[in-house]
Amino acid sequence: MIDFNLVPLMPEIFLAITAMGLLIVGAFQGNCTLRVISWFGVGALCLALFMLTRIDWHLGAVLNNMFELDTFSAIVKVFIIIGLVASLALSVRYLFDENIVRFEFPILILLAGVGMLLMVSATHFLSLYVALELQSLSLYVLAAFRRTGLRSSEAGVKYFTLGALSSGMLLFGISLIYGAVGGLAFDDVAMVAAAGDVSPLLIVGMVFVISALAFKVSAAPFHMWTPDVYQGAPSAVTAFFAIVPKLAAMALLIKLLMGPFYAMALQWGQVLYALALLSTVVGAFAALVQDNVKRLMAYSSIGNMGYAMIGLVAASPAGVSATLLYLVLYMFMTAGAFAIILSMRRGDLQVLNISDFAGLSQTRPFLAYGFAIILFSMSGIPPMAGFFGKLVVFEAAMEAELYVLGTIGVVSSVIAAFYYLRLIKVMFFDPPEDAINDDTPFARYVVLGVSLAMVTFFIFKPAGLMDLMDSAAQSLFIS
């Protein structure tokens, strides 16, 4: 008998209904409702977050074991919603500045958010695929949101083409898993794997699934879409791509590796090892020659996903906790960075070359010093939060005796510090260019302020967030 208890999915149901209602409003009232719809969406997300905190996080599986709410998924959902709020808050003014005022933008973000929330609650490969595609289809449209822009259209086509390839790999992997197991529920796969009946068909299917998710988090060598899409998409869309989807996709990858595939750690550990190593190296070296700040952030994200994966290779509660902590801190740092990048305008044009940041400390000192703090944190320089994020990841690698991977990660981090420090040098030591517009909206200051608070004050009370990540990680290993 199908269980129709929908309480664990109330935040997702509420956001889906809200998105449909806002779509009707926009269809009847037109693009003039963009601002209202955007801020109503922010309010709906805050209400969904409140609903999530009031639900019992141990209600178990619903809808015939298709979805479940547990401590891990609930904690990840909290930060996904926070990232969605930040993305919407950053985008409203940008859409008016760039004359792409279309009411569909916040609705697409809400629908993508629903897909992300469902992804991390999935306990069946079919529900996983449907949730992942709901997110992906929204992202494809957002990438090409500036329909009259050649770069945006190119970004949308590239993202859709490679995304379709990724979806095909995922479906093929799922079909192989079904052929090997005879079912698609995570518990069925875990039971077969734990019994030692690991057939080559199951291993190949698992590799295809991991490869498809590696595309979603832009891990090398599946990163080829990232720089072009980051550069070509509207900057508000780039900010959204950088802040939220990677957290959701990495959380899904964690749930698969520590759940149905956990007994096959010997096999997937080799795949993750290669992905982590390549991502850290590619992210470090490729960013050195970039002149566009959005492309630089793209390669930075590739490297950072590599650092996060190092914790997963350890296949331990400490490694998962380290990965989650790193992802959350990276989300806050990225939100603050894009709050500044979106504010870089001269007249009616947004400026995105690194040379355009020259002398920013003299023309817009608050933005320059804020960006410097965030870049120091991304570099892993103490006492910023980014240092502790990398510290716990490398510590987990050392505990798992992954000495080579940990050493390469540290060396890559040192190399990557060059391009972060180069940007700081440009802001503080190069002669100033024409002044940047002094009309940054209040919402961006709020996002930047929250980001800076997390980055700078994390050192004074790290235990709260670290304990939260520990509880999320431990919940995955409770039999």
C-alpha positions as CSV (number, residue, x, y, z in Angstrom):
1,M,0.0,0.0,0.0
2,I,1.4,3.4,-1.0
3,D,2.2,5.7,1.9
4,F,0.6,9.1,1.2
5,N,2.2,10.8,4.3
6,L,3.5,14.0,2.7
7,V,4.6,15.8,5.8
8,P,8.3,15.2,5.1
9,L,7.9,16.9,1.7
10,M,5.9,19.9,2.8
11,P,8.6,22.5,2.0
12,E,8.9,21.1,-1.5
13,I,5.2,20.9,-2.0
14,F,4.8,24.5,-0.7
15,L,7.5,25.8,-3.0
16,A,6.1,24.0,-6.1
17,I,2.6,25.4,-5.5
18,T,4.0,28.8,-4.9
19,A,6.0,28.7,-8.1
20,M,2.9,27.6,-10.1
21,G,0.9,30.5,-8.5
22,L,3.5,33.0,-9.3
23,L,3.7,31.7,-12.9
24,I,-0.1,32.4,-13.2
25,V,0.4,35.9,-11.8
26,G,3.2,36.6,-14.2
27,A,1.3,35.3,-17.1
28,F,-1.6,37.6,-16.5
29,Q,0.3,40.7,-15.2
30,G,3.4,40.5,-17.4
31,N,7.0,41.4,-16.7
32,C,6.2,44.4,-14.5
33,T,5.6,41.9,-11.7
34,L,9.3,40.7,-11.7
35,R,10.3,42.6,-8.5
36,V,7.1,41.5,-6.6
37,I,7.5,37.9,-7.7
38,S,11.2,37.9,-6.8
39,W,10.7,39.1,-3.3
40,F,7.6,37.0,-2.8
41,G,9.8,34.1,-3.8
42,V,12.3,35.1,-1.2
43,G,9.5,35.2,1.4
44,A,8.3,31.8,0.3
45,L,11.8,30.3,0.6
46,C,12.1,31.7,4.2
47,L,8.7,30.2,5.0
48,A,9.8,26.9,3.5
49,L,12.9,27.1,5.7
50,F,10.8,27.7,8.8
51,M,8.6,24.7,7.8
52,L,11.6,22.5,7.4
53,T,12.9,23.4,10.9
54,R,9.5,22.5,12.5
55,I,9.2,19.1,10.9
56,D,10.5,16.0,12.7
57,W,13.7,15.0,10.8
58,H,13.2,11.3,11.5
59,L,9.9,10.7,9.8
60,G,11.5,8.2,7.5
61,A,10.6,7.3,3.9
62,V,7.3,8.2,2.2
63,L,5.7,7.7,-1.2
64,N,6.4,4.0,-1.3
65,N,10.1,4.5,-0.2
66,M,10.8,7.0,-3.0
67,F,11.8,9.9,-0.7
68,E,12.9,10.2,2.9
69,L,13.7,13.0,5.4
70,D,16.6,12.3,7.7
71,T,19.2,14.4,9.5
72,F,21.6,14.5,6.5
73,S,19.0,15.6,3.9
74,A,17.3,18.1,6.3
75,I,20.6,19.8,7.1
76,V,21.6,20.0,3.5
77,K,18.2,21.4,2.6
78,V,18.6,24.2,5.1
79,F,21.7,25.4,3.4
80,I,20.2,24.9,-0.1
81,I,17.4,27.2,0.8
82,I,19.8,29.8,2.2
83,G,21.7,29.7,-1.0
84,L,18.5,30.1,-3.0
85,V,17.5,33.1,-0.9
86,A,21.0,34.7,-1.6
87,S,20.8,34.0,-5.3
88,L,17.4,35.6,-5.7
89,A,18.4,38.6,-3.5
90,L,21.5,39.2,-5.7
91,S,19.6,38.9,-9.0
92,V,16.7,41.4,-8.8
93,R,18.6,44.6,-9.4
94,Y,20.9,43.0,-12.0
95,L,17.9,42.0,-14.2
96,F,16.8,45.6,-14.3
97,D,20.3,46.9,-14.9
98,E,20.8,44.5,-17.9
99,N,17.3,45.1,-19.3
100,I,16.3,41.4,-19.1
101,V,13.2,42.0,-17.0
102,R,11.3,38.7,-17.3
103,F,9.1,37.4,-14.5
104,E,10.1,33.8,-15.3
105,F,13.5,34.2,-13.7
106,P,12.6,33.8,-10.0
107,I,10.1,31.1,-10.9
108,L,12.8,29.1,-12.7
109,I,15.0,29.5,-9.6
110,L,12.2,28.2,-7.3
111,L,11.6,25.2,-9.6
112,A,15.3,24.4,-9.7
113,G,15.3,24.7,-5.9
114,V,12.4,22.2,-5.7
115,G,14.4,19.8,-7.8
116,M,17.5,20.2,-5.5
117,L,15.5,19.6,-2.4
118,L,13.9,16.5,-3.8
119,M,17.3,15.2,-5.0
120,V,18.8,15.1,-1.5
121,S,15.7,13.2,-0.2
122,A,15.6,10.6,-3.0
123,T,15.9,7.0,-2.0
124,H,15.2,5.5,-5.4
125,F,17.0,5.9,-8.7
126,L,13.8,6.9,-10.5
127,S,12.9,9.7,-8.0
128,L,16.6,10.8,-8.1
129,Y,16.5,11.1,-11.9
130,V,13.2,13.0,-12.0
131,A,14.4,15.5,-9.3
132,L,17.7,15.9,-11.0
133,E,16.1,16.7,-14.4
134,L,13.7,19.2,-12.8
135,Q,16.8,21.1,-11.6
136,S,18.7,20.6,-14.8
137,L,15.9,21.8,-17.2
138,S,15.5,25.0,-15.2
139,L,19.2,25.6,-15.3
140,Y,19.4,25.1,-19.1
141,V,16.8,27.9,-19.6
142,L,18.5,30.2,-17.1
143,A,21.9,29.8,-18.9
144,A,20.3,31.1,-22.1
145,F,18.1,33.7,-20.3
146,R,19.5,36.7,-22.3
147,R,17.9,35.6,-25.6
148,T,19.4,38.4,-27.6
149,G,22.9,37.8,-26.4
150,L,25.2,35.6,-28.5
151,R,27.3,34.5,-25.5
152,S,24.2,33.6,-23.5
153,S,22.7,31.6,-26.3
154,E,26.0,29.8,-26.8
155,A,26.2,29.1,-23.1
156,G,22.7,27.7,-23.1
157,V,23.4,25.4,-26.1
158,K,26.6,24.1,-24.7
159,Y,25.1,23.5,-21.3
160,F,22.1,21.7,-22.8
161,T,24.1,19.6,-25.1
162,L,26.6,18.4,-22.5
163,G,23.8,18.2,-19.9
164,A,21.8,15.9,-22.2
165,L,25.0,13.7,-22.5
166,S,25.2,13.7,-18.8
167,S,21.6,12.7,-18.4
168,G,22.1,9.9,-20.9
169,M,25.1,8.6,-19.0
170,L,23.0,8.7,-15.8
171,L,20.1,6.8,-17.4
172,F,22.5,4.2,-18.9
173,G,24.1,3.7,-15.5
174,I,20.7,3.3,-13.8
175,S,19.7,0.7,-16.4
176,L,22.9,-1.3,-15.8
177,I,22.3,-1.1,-12.1
178,Y,18.7,-2.4,-12.6
179,G,20.0,-5.2,-14.7
180,A,22.5,-6.2,-12.0
181,V,20.2,-5.8,-9.0
182,G,16.7,-6.3,-10.3
183,G,15.5,-3.2,-8.5
184,L,16.2,0.6,-8.3
185,A,15.6,1.3,-4.6
186,F,18.8,2.4,-2.8
187,D,18.2,-0.3,-0.1
188,D,18.0,-3.0,-2.8
189,V,21.4,-1.9,-4.3
190,A,23.0,-1.7,-0.8
191,M,21.7,-5.2,0.1
192,V,23.2,-6.8,-3.0
193,A,26.5,-4.9,-2.7
194,A,26.8,-5.7,1.1
195,A,26.2,-9.4,0.3
196,G,29.4,-9.4,-1.8
197,D,27.5,-10.0,-5.0
198,V,29.2,-7.2,-6.9
199,S,29.0,-8.0,-10.6
200,P,30.9,-6.1,-13.3
201,L,27.6,-4.8,-14.6
202,L,26.9,-3.2,-11.2
203,I,30.4,-1.6,-11.1
204,V,30.1,-0.2,-14.6
205,G,26.6,1.2,-13.8
206,M,28.0,2.8,-10.7
207,V,30.8,4.4,-12.7
208,F,28.4,5.9,-15.2
209,V,26.2,7.3,-12.4
210,I,29.3,8.9,-10.7
211,S,30.5,10.3,-14.0
212,A,27.1,11.9,-14.6
213,L,27.1,13.5,-11.2
214,A,30.8,14.6,-11.7
215,F,29.5,16.6,-14.7
216,K,26.9,18.3,-12.4
217,V,29.6,19.4,-10.0
218,S,32.0,20.3,-12.8
219,A,34.7,18.0,-11.7
220,A,37.6,17.4,-14.1
221,P,37.6,15.9,-16.7
222,F,33.9,16.6,-16.9
223,H,34.4,20.3,-16.5
224,M,34.5,21.5,-20.1
225,W,31.2,23.3,-19.9
226,T,31.9,25.3,-16.8
227,P,34.2,28.2,-18.0
228,D,32.1,29.0,-21.1
229,V,28.8,28.8,-19.3
230,Y,30.0,30.8,-16.4
231,Q,31.2,33.5,-18.8
232,G,28.4,33.5,-21.3
233,A,25.4,33.3,-18.9
234,P,24.1,36.5,-17.3
235,S,26.1,37.2,-14.2
236,A,23.1,36.7,-11.9
237,V,22.7,33.2,-13.4
238,T,26.4,32.5,-13.0
239,A,26.1,33.5,-9.3
240,F,23.2,31.0,-8.9
241,F,25.2,28.3,-10.7
242,A,28.1,28.9,-8.4
243,I,26.2,29.1,-5.1
244,V,23.6,26.4,-5.0
245,P,23.5,23.5,-7.6
246,K,27.0,22.2,-6.7
247,L,26.0,21.8,-3.0
248,A,22.9,19.9,-4.0
249,A,24.7,17.6,-6.5
250,M,27.6,16.9,-4.1
251,A,25.1,16.1,-1.4
252,L,23.4,13.6,-3.7
253,L,26.8,12.1,-4.6
254,I,27.6,11.7,-0.9
255,K,24.3,10.0,-0.3
256,L,24.9,7.5,-3.1
257,L,28.5,6.8,-2.1
258,M,27.8,6.4,1.6
259,G,24.5,4.6,1.0
260,P,23.8,2.1,-1.8
261,F,27.4,2.1,-3.1
262,Y,29.2,2.1,0.3
263,A,30.1,-1.6,0.1
264,M,31.9,-0.9,-3.2
265,A,34.2,1.8,-1.7
266,L,37.2,-0.1,-3.1
267,Q,35.9,0.4,-6.6
268,W,34.4,3.9,-6.4
269,G,37.3,5.1,-4.3
270,Q,39.6,4.9,-7.4
271,V,37.2,6.9,-9.5
272,L,36.9,9.6,-6.8
273,Y,40.6,9.6,-6.3
274,A,41.2,10.4,-10.0
275,L,38.4,13.1,-10.1
276,A,39.7,14.8,-7.0
277,L,43.3,14.8,-8.2
278,L,42.4,16.1,-11.7
279,S,40.0,18.7,-10.4
280,T,42.5,20.3,-8.0
281,V,45.3,20.3,-10.6
282,V,43.1,21.7,-13.5
283,G,41.5,24.3,-11.2
284,A,44.9,25.5,-10.0
285,F,46.7,25.8,-13.3
286,A,44.0,26.7,-15.7
287,A,42.9,29.7,-13.7
288,L,46.4,31.2,-13.8
289,V,46.0,32.6,-17.3
290,Q,42.4,33.9,-17.0
291,D,41.6,37.6,-17.6
292,N,37.9,37.4,-17.0
293,V,36.8,37.2,-13.4
294,K,33.8,34.9,-14.2
295,R,36.1,32.4,-16.0
296,L,38.5,32.6,-13.0
297,M,35.6,31.8,-10.6
298,A,34.7,28.9,-12.9
299,Y,38.1,27.3,-12.6
300,S,38.2,28.2,-8.9
301,S,34.9,26.2,-8.5
302,I,36.5,23.2,-10.3
303,G,39.4,23.2,-7.9
304,N,37.2,23.7,-4.9
305,M,35.1,20.7,-5.9
306,G,38.3,18.7,-6.1
307,Y,39.2,19.7,-2.5
308,A,35.7,18.7,-1.4
309,M,36.0,15.3,-3.1
310,I,39.2,14.6,-1.2
311,G,37.2,14.1,2.0
312,L,34.9,11.7,0.2
313,V,37.7,9.4,-0.9
314,A,38.4,8.8,2.8
315,A,34.9,7.1,3.0
316,S,34.5,7.9,6.7
317,P,32.2,10.0,8.9
318,A,35.1,12.4,9.4
319,G,35.7,12.7,5.7
320,V,32.0,13.3,4.9
321,S,31.7,15.9,7.7
322,A,34.8,17.7,6.3
323,T,33.3,17.7,2.8
324,L,30.0,19.1,4.0
325,L,31.8,21.8,6.1
326,Y,33.9,22.8,3.1
327,L,30.9,22.9,0.7
328,V,28.9,25.1,3.1
329,L,31.8,27.5,3.7
330,Y,32.5,27.6,0.0
331,M,28.8,28.5,-0.6
332,F,29.0,31.5,1.7
333,M,32.3,32.7,0.2
334,T,31.0,32.4,-3.3
335,A,27.8,34.3,-2.5
336,G,29.9,37.2,-1.1
337,A,32.2,37.2,-4.1
338,F,29.4,37.4,-6.5
339,A,27.7,40.2,-4.5
340,I,30.8,42.2,-5.4
341,I,31.2,41.0,-9.0
342,L,27.6,41.9,-9.7
343,S,28.3,45.4,-8.3
344,M,31.1,46.1,-10.8
345,R,29.5,48.5,-13.2
346,R,30.6,51.6,-15.1
347,G,27.7,53.5,-16.4
348,D,25.3,51.1,-18.0
349,L,27.9,48.3,-18.5
350,Q,29.1,45.6,-16.2
351,V,32.9,45.2,-16.2
352,L,34.3,41.7,-15.7
353,N,37.9,41.8,-16.7
354,I,40.4,41.5,-13.9
355,S,42.1,44.7,-15.0
356,D,38.8,46.5,-14.3
357,F,39.3,45.9,-10.6
358,A,42.4,48.1,-10.7
359,G,42.5,50.7,-7.8
360,L,39.1,49.5,-6.5
361,S,40.5,50.1,-2.9
362,Q,40.5,53.8,-3.7
363,T,37.2,54.1,-5.6
364,R,35.1,51.6,-3.6
365,P,37.1,50.7,-0.5
366,F,34.3,48.6,1.2
367,L,34.0,46.3,-1.9
368,A,37.7,46.0,-2.2
369,Y,38.4,45.1,1.4
370,G,35.4,42.8,1.5
371,F,36.6,41.0,-1.7
372,A,40.1,40.8,-0.3
373,I,38.8,39.0,2.9
374,I,36.8,36.5,0.7
375,L,39.8,35.9,-1.6
376,F,42.1,35.3,1.4
377,S,39.6,32.8,2.7
378,M,39.4,31.1,-0.7
379,S,43.2,30.9,-0.7
380,G,43.1,29.1,2.6
381,I,45.0,31.7,4.5
382,P,44.3,31.7,8.3
383,P,42.4,32.8,10.3
384,M,39.7,32.9,7.6
385,A,37.0,30.2,7.4
386,G,38.4,28.8,4.1
387,F,41.6,27.8,5.9
388,F,39.6,25.6,8.4
389,G,37.6,24.1,5.5
390,K,40.7,22.9,3.8
391,L,42.3,21.9,7.0
392,V,39.6,19.4,8.0
393,V,39.6,18.0,4.4
394,F,43.3,17.4,4.4
395,E,43.2,16.1,7.9
396,A,40.6,13.5,6.8
397,A,42.8,12.6,3.9
398,M,45.8,12.1,6.2
399,E,43.8,9.9,8.6
400,A,42.8,7.7,5.7
401,E,46.5,7.5,4.7
402,L,45.8,9.3,1.4
403,Y,49.2,11.0,1.6
404,V,49.8,11.5,-2.2
405,L,46.3,12.9,-2.8
406,G,46.5,15.2,0.3
407,T,50.0,16.5,-0.7
408,I,48.9,17.2,-4.2
409,G,45.8,19.0,-2.8
410,V,48.0,21.2,-0.6
411,V,50.4,22.0,-3.5
412,S,47.4,22.9,-5.7
413,S,46.0,25.1,-3.0
414,V,49.3,27.0,-2.8
415,I,49.4,27.4,-6.6
416,A,45.7,28.6,-6.7
417,A,46.6,31.2,-4.1
418,F,48.5,33.0,-6.8
419,Y,45.5,34.0,-8.8
420,Y,43.5,35.0,-5.8
421,L,46.4,37.2,-4.5
422,R,46.9,38.6,-8.1
423,L,43.3,40.0,-7.9
424,I,44.1,41.5,-4.5
425,K,47.2,43.1,-5.9
426,V,45.2,44.6,-8.8
427,M,42.7,46.1,-6.4
428,F,45.2,47.6,-4.0
429,F,48.4,48.4,-5.9
430,D,47.4,49.1,-9.5
431,P,46.5,52.7,-10.5
432,P,42.7,53.2,-10.4
433,E,40.5,53.0,-13.5
434,D,37.3,55.0,-13.9
435,A,35.2,54.8,-10.8
436,I,32.7,52.0,-10.3
437,N,29.0,53.0,-9.9
438,D,28.2,53.8,-6.3
439,D,24.7,52.4,-6.3
440,T,25.0,48.9,-4.9
441,P,21.6,47.8,-3.7
442,F,20.9,47.0,-0.1
443,A,20.3,43.3,-0.7
444,R,23.8,42.8,-2.0
445,Y,25.2,44.5,1.1
446,V,23.2,42.1,3.2
447,V,24.5,39.0,1.3
448,L,28.0,40.4,1.4
449,G,27.7,41.2,5.1
450,V,26.5,37.6,6.0
451,S,29.3,36.2,3.9
452,L,32.0,38.3,5.6
453,A,30.6,37.5,9.0
454,M,30.8,33.8,8.3
455,V,34.3,34.1,6.8
456,T,35.8,36.2,9.6
457,F,34.0,35.1,12.7
458,F,34.0,31.4,12.1
459,I,37.2,31.1,14.0
460,F,35.6,32.3,17.2
461,K,32.8,29.7,17.3
462,P,33.5,26.9,14.8
463,A,32.0,24.2,17.0
464,G,28.4,24.9,16.1
465,L,28.7,24.4,12.4
466,M,31.2,21.6,12.7
467,D,28.9,19.7,15.1
468,L,26.0,20.2,12.7
469,M,28.1,18.7,9.9
470,D,29.2,15.8,12.1
471,S,25.6,15.0,13.0
472,A,24.7,15.0,9.2
473,A,27.6,12.7,8.4
474,Q,26.9,10.3,11.3
475,S,23.3,9.9,10.2
476,L,24.5,8.3,7.0
477,F,26.5,5.6,8.8
478,I,23.7,4.6,11.2
479,S,22.5,1.2,10.0
